[in-house]
């Protein structure tokens, strides 16, 4: 079985040929009508090239660093990476992740799955149960159409297995079984079988289905803990250890006797060090386990939640690997300073994340000069305004640009259908997203 992840180069090339126009907020009107690739070749300046605020920008050097860092970590520790694509929904970035050794791309919904396949993603993990008959019909046809397409999804109940079997068994053109991983959960987590007896019943149902094939065990530890404390890390360790022990139980009972590989996967962007430690040790001789991380937010990291909890954040738990760098920044102008203690920026909930912390004022730019901005804090967001509490010596004036760090990239990308990639202030590329 091939381990190389591929995308359709023709679909990616067509994407870079898409013309820019009014649909893409912040893009200079001077670039309208130009293909993405040609607009990037012109190397416009973020502040003097006609961009209108607010804007969210990707840092080219930080992206490169994060891609290399995670690839090196996975190679050194013997794990494969299936980054969760719902973070960016950007096929151009999927291609870069594939170029740095990603083994698959993870999806959360059938809609995301269809976007991935439109760009030819060759191996996909769907980190959910798939019980929609229409989605299953489409998937079966896609697997028949493309023999090189590899797919796995989760199941955490016998009822889900019954629904999948019923929908697929009714098809006359389904030529390949669908690979299914038993999902283990834990309180107070999200999905997943809460006890081993339930999980075993799911495994038995998958094994007995004429249209499904048991491919391994899956889980998600990120919903069990939300800080970097030792108690949180121990909880994650115990959960992933249970995943390993359950996989061994299935193997001992013959569930994987004919399997060429057994996928065991967990690992968001907060505790992938603990997941790696548990999934790369303690396996019986001869069990062909493929340990897979599904971290997605590593690509851009952030200036909030992941900065605080990532093993490669501001308090790194992995000493031999350089920390990740925040690669997302928003820029907005001061549109009003109605009092000495308050400024309003041209950025709001329609532009930036706010679910895991408010944007963080870090820099300001005036007349071509950029300087640090200390002691300022965003206290609230409206749809199109950010309220900034000012210290007594604040230098901000109406018209200044303010650079803001962002927390939780997953809820930033979905607000922007096109994001410039910049080296310093020079735009070197544009990334298209599909939400």
Secondary structure as UniProt FT lines:
FT   HELIX           9..16
FT   TURN            22..23
FT   TURN            25..26
FT   HELIX           29..31
FT   TURN            32..33
FT   HELIX           36..41
FT   TURN            42..43
FT   TURN            46..48
FT   STRAND          55..59
FT   HELIX           60..77
FT   STRAND          80..84
FT   HELIX           85..87
FT   HELIX           91..99
FT   TURN            100..101
FT   STRAND          104..107
FT   HELIX           110..118
FT   TURN            119..120
FT   STRAND          123..126
FT   HELIX           133..145
FT   TURN            147..148
FT   STRAND          150..155
FT   HELIX           158..169
FT   STRAND          178..184
FT   TURN            187..188
FT   HELIX           196..208
FT   STRAND          212..218
FT   HELIX           222..224
FT   HELIX           230..252
FT   TURN            253..258
FT   STRAND          262..266
FT   HELIX           272..279
FT   TURN            285..286
FT   STRAND          289..293
FT   HELIX           297..299
FT   HELIX           305..309
FT   TURN            311..312
FT   TURN            314..315
FT   TURN            319..320
FT   STRAND          328..339
FT   TURN            340..341
FT   STRAND          342..345
FT   TURN            349..351
FT   TURN            355..356
FT   STRAND          360..366
FT   TURN            367..368
FT   STRAND          369..372
FT   STRAND          377..381
FT   STRAND          386..389
FT   TURN            392..393
FT   TURN            398..399
FT   STRAND          401..405
FT   HELIX           410..413
FT   TURN            414..415
FT   STRAND          418..423
FT   TURN            424..425
FT   STRAND          426..432
//
